């Protein structure tokens, strides 16, 4: 598990952040109030991320960062410093901090920045780790897929990553894993040691997206009390991932085109161009060719972005991967559970394989997480699935009519007139159904259970209780 070393003498603020980090990020958080206690706490641990105040008792947070790096070279660092202190910001970044945040901590901001820093750490350490190459059938940089379509995609990603500079356009439905593909491209490329900076163009309001991407100068607008570096500049030397680029407005499309053509941009309120060397990987679920025809997306930008297009198949087109994905998600969400989910019955799995998955892998992951919470310690039967999945349960084949001395009509209207014992009639009908299924399957109880839509253990219990083995006389021996 990844470890975060959180250092601040502000105990209430530090403890609040530690709680939120543990809750929202899968990690261990070690707290310290000084540089000395931080170094003691770091002994014997593999530190993934250091979050430290710049001003600490005894020595500065920047000196602590260097000391931690001596023992944990792959650790990333975030420095917390007072608002509007440009000199300290520059000093922190020049000293090797990946990001900076303001103190006291804004908890939401700190968690977002910490998550990004850990992603950077994971990508970096994955690239540096030596050992046997992961087979693409087992998992490819967090992407699961044994199907022929996914194996072909993984090979394409490796070729594109080797290039290191060409722009890439990833197209696929929502939930197919476009960001995972972009991270794999970055991690395998010559830029893998630099920043991977994701931006969701649809999630940031239009009026803020420009300053998020390109930053701004001090005084550029009301409230701009200090200059801010944009995400394009953070990605210098690395990869900028623009998710849902089809939602970007035309004025920003023009500025992005300049980055691609001239390798430069101007911050909001700035007049001096800033040079950048950044690889852009864009993604969208929209039909950009149609958007170009409709006039909502620039044609020149489209062709600049789609130098190397990648199409991710939807889950319904690679259903062979569904059992593998379910197994992986069970491992993830069962972790640490007192009552882990045991698995899925054949009927439940059949329903999930038949379902068209409009939400793709993301929908499948959410379903498994939900079932782990609601049915821990159980095996999922078809009846445990939400209704929309049960609708796709393949109909069980009807048992063929087999002439047998044991076969009779269920009962007639005349019998009802004479009075019928309901429980007796139901039991007799159940006996005949089981016997018919055994005859149809040549005595194979496993196949008979599937034919009747029963669990094998349930069928065996009924056969034993009703002593149906004695009644079943067939030339083929009864099989388990």
C-alpha positions as CSV (number, residue, x, y, z in Angstrom):
1,X,0.0,0.0,0.0
2,X,1.2,3.5,-0.8
3,X,2.4,5.6,2.1
4,X,1.9,9.4,2.6
5,X,4.1,11.2,5.1
6,X,2.1,14.3,6.3
7,X,4.1,16.9,8.2
8,X,2.6,20.0,9.9
9,X,2.7,21.5,13.3
10,X,-0.9,22.6,12.9
11,X,-2.4,19.5,14.6
12,X,-6.2,20.1,14.0
13,X,-5.7,20.9,10.3
14,X,-3.2,18.0,9.8
15,X,-5.5,15.4,11.5
16,X,-8.5,16.6,9.4
17,X,-6.5,16.1,6.2
18,X,-5.1,12.7,7.3
19,X,-8.7,11.5,7.9
20,X,-9.9,12.7,4.5
21,X,-6.9,11.2,2.7
22,X,-7.4,7.8,4.4
23,X,-11.1,7.9,3.5
24,X,-10.8,9.0,-0.2
25,X,-7.5,7.5,-1.3
26,X,-6.3,3.9,-0.8
27,X,-3.2,4.7,1.3
28,X,-1.5,4.7,4.7
29,X,-1.0,8.2,6.2
30,X,1.8,8.8,8.7
31,X,1.7,12.1,10.6
32,X,4.5,14.1,12.1
33,X,4.7,17.7,13.6
34,X,8.4,18.4,12.9
35,X,11.2,17.5,10.5
36,X,12.9,15.4,13.1
37,X,9.8,13.3,14.0
38,X,9.1,13.0,10.3
39,X,12.5,11.4,9.6
40,X,12.0,9.0,12.5
41,X,8.6,8.0,11.3
42,X,9.9,7.5,7.7
43,X,12.4,4.8,8.9
44,X,11.4,1.4,7.6
45,X,8.6,2.8,5.4
46,X,8.5,3.1,1.6
47,X,7.3,6.7,1.3
48,X,5.3,7.4,-1.8
49,X,4.4,11.0,-1.1
50,X,5.6,13.8,1.3
51,X,3.2,16.6,2.1
52,X,5.0,19.2,4.3
53,X,4.6,22.7,5.5
54,X,7.4,24.9,4.2
55,X,7.9,26.3,7.7
56,X,8.7,23.7,10.3
57,X,10.4,23.7,13.7
58,X,14.2,23.1,13.5
59,X,14.5,23.0,9.7
60,X,12.5,24.0,6.7
61,X,10.1,21.7,4.8
62,X,12.3,22.1,1.7
63,X,15.3,20.7,3.6
64,X,13.1,17.8,4.9
65,X,12.1,17.1,1.3
66,X,15.7,16.7,0.3
67,X,16.4,14.4,3.3
68,X,13.4,12.3,2.4
69,X,14.5,12.1,-1.2
70,X,17.9,10.7,-0.1
71,X,16.2,7.7,1.4
72,X,13.2,7.5,-0.9
73,X,14.3,8.7,-4.4
74,X,11.0,7.9,-6.0
75,X,8.9,9.8,-3.5
76,X,7.0,12.8,-4.8
77,X,6.5,16.0,-2.7
78,X,3.8,18.6,-2.1
79,X,4.8,21.8,-0.2
80,X,2.2,23.7,1.8
81,X,2.9,27.4,2.1
82,X,1.1,30.7,2.9
83,X,-1.1,32.3,0.3
84,X,0.3,34.9,-2.1
85,X,4.0,34.1,-1.5
86,X,5.4,33.9,-5.0
87,X,9.0,33.6,-3.9
88,X,8.3,30.5,-1.8
89,X,6.2,29.0,-4.6
90,X,9.1,29.3,-7.1
91,X,11.7,28.1,-4.5
92,X,9.5,25.0,-3.7
93,X,9.0,24.1,-7.4
94,X,12.7,24.7,-8.2
95,X,13.7,22.5,-5.2
96,X,11.7,19.6,-6.7
97,X,8.2,19.8,-5.3
98,X,5.7,18.4,-7.8
99,X,2.8,20.7,-6.6
100,X,2.2,23.3,-3.9
101,X,-1.0,24.0,-1.9
102,X,-1.9,26.8,0.5
103,X,-1.9,26.5,4.3
104,X,-4.1,26.0,6.2
105,X,-5.1,23.1,4.0
106,X,-8.1,23.3,1.8
107,X,-9.1,19.7,2.3
108,X,-10.7,19.1,-1.1
109,X,-7.8,20.7,-3.0
110,X,-5.3,18.8,-1.0
111,X,-6.9,15.4,-1.7
112,X,-7.1,16.2,-5.4
113,X,-3.4,17.2,-5.6
114,X,-2.4,14.2,-3.5
115,X,-4.2,11.8,-5.8
116,X,-2.4,13.3,-8.8
117,X,0.9,13.2,-7.1
118,X,0.4,9.5,-6.2
119,X,-0.5,8.8,-9.9
120,X,2.7,10.4,-10.9
121,X,4.6,8.3,-8.4
122,X,2.9,5.1,-9.6
123,X,3.7,5.8,-13.2
124,X,7.3,6.6,-12.4
125,X,7.9,3.6,-10.2
126,X,6.2,1.2,-12.6
127,X,8.6,2.4,-15.3
128,X,11.6,1.9,-13.1
129,X,10.7,-1.5,-11.7
130,X,12.7,-4.3,-13.1
131,X,11.3,-7.8,-13.3
132,X,9.3,-10.1,-15.5
133,X,7.2,-8.3,-18.1
134,X,3.5,-8.4,-17.3
135,X,1.6,-10.6,-19.8
136,X,-1.0,-8.6,-21.6
137,X,-3.5,-11.3,-20.9
138,X,-3.1,-10.7,-17.1
139,X,-3.5,-6.9,-17.3
140,X,-1.9,-4.1,-19.3
141,X,-1.2,-1.0,-17.2
142,X,-4.4,-1.4,-15.2
143,X,-6.5,-2.4,-18.3
144,X,-8.0,-5.9,-18.2
145,X,-8.7,-7.6,-21.5
146,X,-8.0,-11.1,-22.9
147,X,-10.2,-10.7,-26.0
148,X,-8.6,-10.4,-29.4
149,X,-9.8,-6.9,-29.8
150,X,-8.1,-5.7,-26.6
151,X,-4.9,-7.6,-27.4
152,X,-4.8,-5.8,-30.7
153,X,-5.4,-2.5,-28.9
154,X,-2.5,-3.1,-26.4
155,X,-0.1,-3.8,-29.3
156,X,-1.2,-0.5,-30.9
157,X,-0.7,1.4,-27.6
158,X,2.9,0.1,-27.3
159,X,3.7,1.3,-30.9
160,X,2.2,4.7,-30.3
161,X,4.0,5.1,-27.0
162,X,7.4,4.5,-28.5
163,X,7.0,7.5,-30.8
164,X,6.7,9.9,-27.9
165,X,5.7,13.1,-29.7
166,X,2.7,12.5,-32.1
167,X,-0.7,13.7,-30.9
168,X,-3.2,10.9,-30.2
169,X,-7.0,11.0,-30.4
170,X,-8.8,8.3,-28.3
171,X,-12.4,7.6,-29.2
172,X,-14.8,5.4,-27.3
173,X,-18.0,5.4,-25.4
174,X,-18.1,6.7,-21.8
175,X,-16.8,4.2,-19.4
176,X,-14.5,2.3,-21.8
177,X,-11.3,3.4,-20.1
178,X,-10.0,6.2,-22.3
179,X,-8.0,7.7,-19.4
180,X,-6.4,4.4,-18.6
181,X,-5.2,4.1,-22.2
182,X,-3.8,7.6,-22.1
183,X,-1.9,6.8,-18.9
184,X,-0.5,3.6,-20.5
185,X,0.7,5.7,-23.5
186,X,2.4,8.1,-21.2
187,X,4.0,5.5,-18.9
188,X,5.5,3.5,-21.9
189,X,6.7,6.6,-23.7
190,X,10.1,8.4,-23.4
191,X,8.1,11.1,-21.4
192,X,7.1,8.6,-18.7
193,X,9.4,10.3,-16.1
194,X,7.7,13.6,-16.5
195,X,4.2,14.8,-15.5
196,X,1.0,13.2,-16.7
197,X,-1.6,16.0,-16.4
198,X,-5.3,15.1,-17.0
199,X,-8.0,17.7,-17.7
200,X,-11.7,16.9,-18.1
201,X,-12.9,19.6,-20.5
202,X,-16.6,18.8,-19.8
203,X,-16.2,19.0,-16.0
204,X,-14.7,22.5,-15.8
205,X,-17.0,25.5,-16.5
206,X,-16.2,27.3,-19.8
207,X,-15.2,30.5,-18.1
208,X,-12.6,28.7,-15.9
209,X,-11.2,26.2,-18.4
210,X,-9.0,28.8,-20.2
211,X,-7.2,29.8,-17.0
212,X,-7.0,26.2,-15.8
213,X,-5.3,25.2,-19.1
214,X,-3.1,28.2,-19.7
215,X,-2.8,29.9,-16.3
216,X,-3.0,33.6,-15.7
217,X,-0.8,36.6,-14.8
218,X,-1.2,38.6,-11.6
219,X,-4.0,41.2,-12.1
220,X,-5.4,39.5,-15.1
221,X,-8.9,39.7,-13.6
222,X,-10.5,40.5,-10.3
223,X,-9.2,38.2,-7.6
224,X,-6.0,37.3,-9.5
225,X,-3.7,38.3,-6.7
226,X,-0.9,36.2,-7.9
227,X,0.2,34.4,-11.1
228,X,-0.9,30.8,-11.5
229,X,0.7,28.2,-13.7
230,X,-1.7,26.4,-16.0
231,X,-1.9,22.7,-16.6
232,X,-0.3,23.0,-20.1
233,X,2.8,24.3,-18.4
234,X,2.7,21.6,-15.6
235,X,2.7,19.1,-18.4
236,X,5.9,20.5,-20.0
237,X,8.1,17.6,-21.0
238,X,5.3,15.2,-20.3
239,X,1.8,14.4,-21.4
240,X,-1.4,16.5,-21.3
241,X,-4.5,14.4,-21.4
242,X,-7.6,16.3,-22.6
243,X,-10.7,14.2,-21.9
244,X,-14.0,15.1,-23.6
245,X,-12.3,17.5,-25.9
246,X,-15.4,17.5,-28.0
247,X,-16.9,19.8,-25.4
248,X,-14.2,22.5,-25.8
249,X,-15.5,25.9,-27.0
250,X,-14.1,27.3,-30.3
251,X,-12.0,30.1,-28.7
252,X,-10.1,27.6,-26.7
253,X,-9.7,25.3,-29.7
254,X,-7.8,28.1,-31.4
255,X,-5.4,28.5,-28.4
256,X,-4.9,24.7,-28.2
257,X,-4.1,24.7,-32.0
258,X,-1.3,27.2,-31.4
259,X,0.2,24.9,-28.7
260,X,0.2,22.1,-31.3
261,X,1.6,24.2,-34.1
262,X,3.9,26.7,-32.5
263,X,4.7,24.8,-29.2
264,X,3.8,28.0,-27.3
265,X,1.0,29.8,-25.5
266,X,0.1,33.0,-23.6
267,X,-1.4,32.9,-20.1
268,X,-4.6,34.8,-19.5
269,X,-3.6,38.5,-19.2
270,X,-0.1,37.8,-20.5
271,X,1.7,39.1,-23.6
272,X,4.9,37.1,-23.6
273,X,4.6,33.6,-25.2
274,X,5.8,30.7,-23.1
275,X,7.4,27.8,-24.9
276,X,6.4,24.2,-24.0
277,X,7.2,20.7,-25.1
278,X,4.1,18.7,-24.4
279,X,2.5,15.7,-26.0
280,X,-1.3,16.0,-26.2
281,X,-3.5,13.0,-25.9
282,X,-7.1,13.8,-26.4
283,X,-10.2,11.7,-25.9
284,X,-13.9,12.0,-26.7
285,X,-17.1,10.0,-26.9
286,X,-18.5,12.3,-29.5
287,X,-18.3,11.9,-33.3
288,X,-15.8,14.7,-34.1
289,X,-16.1,14.3,-37.8
290,X,-19.8,15.1,-37.5
291,X,-18.9,18.0,-35.2
292,X,-16.6,19.4,-37.9
293,X,-19.4,19.2,-40.4
294,X,-21.7,20.9,-38.0
295,X,-19.2,23.7,-37.5
296,X,-18.8,23.1,-33.7
297,X,-15.3,21.7,-33.9
298,X,-12.4,23.2,-35.9
299,X,-11.4,21.1,-38.8
300,X,-7.7,22.1,-38.6
301,X,-7.6,21.1,-34.9
302,X,-9.3,17.8,-35.6
303,X,-6.7,16.8,-38.1
304,X,-3.9,18.0,-35.8
305,X,-5.3,15.8,-33.0
306,X,-6.1,12.7,-35.0
307,X,-2.5,12.0,-36.2
308,X,-2.9,8.6,-34.5
309,X,-6.5,7.7,-33.8
310,X,-7.4,4.9,-31.4
311,X,-10.8,3.3,-31.0
312,X,-11.7,1.5,-27.8
313,X,-14.3,-1.2,-28.2
314,X,-17.4,-1.1,-26.0
315,X,-17.8,-3.8,-23.5
316,X,-20.7,-5.4,-25.5
317,X,-18.2,-6.1,-28.3
318,X,-15.7,-7.9,-26.0
319,X,-18.0,-10.0,-23.8
320,X,-15.3,-12.6,-23.4
321,X,-13.6,-10.2,-21.0
322,X,-16.6,-9.8,-18.6
323,X,-15.8,-12.8,-16.3
324,X,-12.2,-11.6,-16.1
325,X,-13.2,-8.1,-15.2
326,X,-15.7,-9.3,-12.6
327,X,-13.0,-11.4,-11.0
328,X,-10.6,-8.4,-10.9
329,X,-13.3,-6.0,-9.4
330,X,-14.2,-8.7,-6.8
331,X,-10.5,-8.8,-5.7
332,X,-10.4,-5.0,-5.5
333,X,-13.7,-4.5,-3.5
334,X,-13.4,-7.6,-1.4
335,X,-10.1,-6.3,0.0
336,X,-10.4,-5.8,3.8
337,X,-14.0,-7.0,3.9
338,X,-15.0,-9.3,6.8
339,X,-17.5,-11.1,4.5
340,X,-16.2,-11.0,0.9
341,X,-18.4,-11.7,-2.0
342,X,-17.9,-15.4,-2.9
343,X,-18.7,-15.3,-6.7
344,X,-21.5,-15.5,-9.3
345,X,-23.7,-18.4,-10.2
346,X,-23.7,-19.6,-13.8
347,X,-27.2,-18.1,-14.3
348,X,-26.1,-14.7,-12.9
349,X,-23.0,-14.7,-15.1
350,X,-25.1,-15.6,-18.2
351,X,-27.4,-12.6,-17.5
352,X,-24.4,-10.3,-17.2
353,X,-22.8,-11.6,-20.4
354,X,-26.1,-11.1,-22.3
355,X,-26.6,-7.6,-21.0
356,X,-25.6,-4.8,-23.5
357,X,-23.7,-2.6,-21.0
358,X,-24.4,0.9,-22.1
359,X,-22.2,2.2,-19.3
360,X,-19.4,-0.2,-20.3
361,X,-16.6,-1.2,-17.9
362,X,-17.5,1.6,-15.4
363,X,-21.0,0.3,-15.1
364,X,-19.8,-3.2,-14.5
365,X,-17.3,-2.0,-11.8
366,X,-20.1,-0.1,-10.1
367,X,-22.4,-3.1,-10.1
368,X,-19.7,-5.4,-8.6
369,X,-19.0,-2.8,-5.9
370,X,-22.7,-2.6,-5.1
371,X,-23.0,-6.4,-4.8
372,X,-20.0,-6.7,-2.6
373,X,-21.6,-4.2,-0.2
374,X,-25.1,-5.7,-0.3
375,X,-24.3,-9.5,-0.6
376,X,-21.0,-10.0,1.2
377,X,-20.4,-13.6,2.2
378,X,-22.8,-14.8,-0.5
379,X,-22.7,-16.2,-4.1
380,X,-24.7,-14.0,-6.4
381,X,-27.7,-15.7,-7.9
382,X,-29.7,-14.2,-10.8
383,X,-32.4,-13.1,-8.4
384,X,-29.8,-10.9,-6.5
385,X,-29.2,-8.8,-9.7
386,X,-31.1,-5.6,-10.3
387,X,-34.1,-6.0,-12.6
388,X,-32.6,-4.6,-15.7
389,X,-29.9,-7.4,-15.7
390,X,-32.4,-10.2,-14.9
391,X,-34.3,-9.3,-18.0
392,X,-31.4,-10.6,-20.0
393,X,-31.3,-14.0,-18.3
394,X,-31.4,-16.6,-21.1
395,X,-34.6,-18.6,-21.0
396,X,-34.1,-22.2,-19.7
397,X,-34.9,-24.8,-22.4
398,X,-38.1,-26.5,-21.7
399,X,-37.8,-30.2,-20.8
400,X,-38.8,-32.4,-23.7
401,X,-41.8,-34.6,-23.2
402,X,-40.4,-38.1,-22.6
403,X,-42.6,-41.2,-22.5
404,X,-42.0,-43.0,-19.2
405,X,-43.9,-45.2,-16.8
406,X,-43.4,-42.5,-14.2
407,X,-45.0,-39.7,-16.4
408,X,-48.6,-38.8,-15.8
409,X,-50.8,-35.8,-16.5
410,X,-50.4,-33.2,-13.7
411,X,-54.1,-33.3,-12.9
412,X,-57.4,-32.8,-14.6
413,X,-60.5,-30.7,-14.0
414,X,-62.3,-33.8,-12.9
415,X,-59.7,-34.4,-10.2
416,X,-60.2,-30.8,-9.0
417,X,-64.0,-31.4,-8.7
418,X,-63.2,-34.4,-6.4
419,X,-61.0,-32.2,-4.3
420,X,-57.2,-31.9,-4.6
421,X,-54.6,-31.5,-1.9
422,X,-52.5,-28.5,-3.1
423,X,-49.3,-29.4,-1.4
424,X,-49.5,-33.0,-2.6
425,X,-50.1,-32.0,-6.2
426,X,-47.2,-29.5,-6.2
427,X,-44.9,-32.1,-4.7
428,X,-45.9,-34.7,-7.3
429,X,-45.4,-32.2,-10.1
430,X,-42.0,-31.3,-8.8
431,X,-41.1,-35.0,-8.7
432,X,-42.0,-35.4,-12.4
433,X,-40.0,-32.3,-13.4
434,X,-36.9,-33.6,-11.7
435,X,-37.3,-37.1,-13.2
436,X,-37.9,-35.6,-16.7
437,X,-34.7,-33.5,-16.3
438,X,-32.7,-36.6,-15.2
439,X,-34.0,-38.6,-18.1
440,X,-33.2,-35.8,-20.6
441,X,-29.6,-35.5,-19.3
442,X,-29.0,-39.2,-19.0
443,X,-28.8,-38.9,-15.3
444,X,-26.2,-36.1,-15.2
445,X,-27.3,-34.1,-12.1
446,X,-25.2,-31.1,-12.9
447,X,-26.9,-30.7,-16.3
448,X,-30.3,-31.5,-14.8
449,X,-29.8,-28.7,-12.3
450,X,-28.9,-26.2,-15.1
451,X,-32.0,-27.4,-17.1
452,X,-34.2,-26.7,-14.1
453,X,-32.5,-23.4,-13.2
454,X,-31.5,-24.8,-9.8
455,X,-28.3,-24.9,-7.9
456,X,-26.7,-28.4,-8.1
457,X,-26.7,-28.6,-4.2
458,X,-30.4,-27.8,-4.1
459,X,-31.2,-30.5,-6.7
460,X,-29.2,-33.1,-4.8
461,X,-31.0,-32.3,-1.6
462,X,-34.4,-32.7,-3.3
463,X,-33.4,-36.0,-4.9
464,X,-32.2,-37.3,-1.5
465,X,-35.2,-36.0,0.4
466,X,-37.7,-37.4,-2.1
467,X,-35.7,-40.7,-2.7
468,X,-36.0,-40.1,-6.4
469,X,-32.8,-42.1,-7.1
470,X,-34.8,-45.3,-6.5
471,X,-37.5,-44.1,-8.9
472,X,-35.1,-43.3,-11.7
473,X,-34.5,-46.4,-13.7
474,X,-32.5,-45.8,-16.9
475,X,-29.9,-47.8,-18.7
476,X,-27.4,-44.9,-18.2
477,X,-26.0,-44.8,-14.6
478,X,-27.0,-41.7,-12.6
479,X,-24.0,-39.2,-12.7
480,X,-23.0,-36.6,-10.2
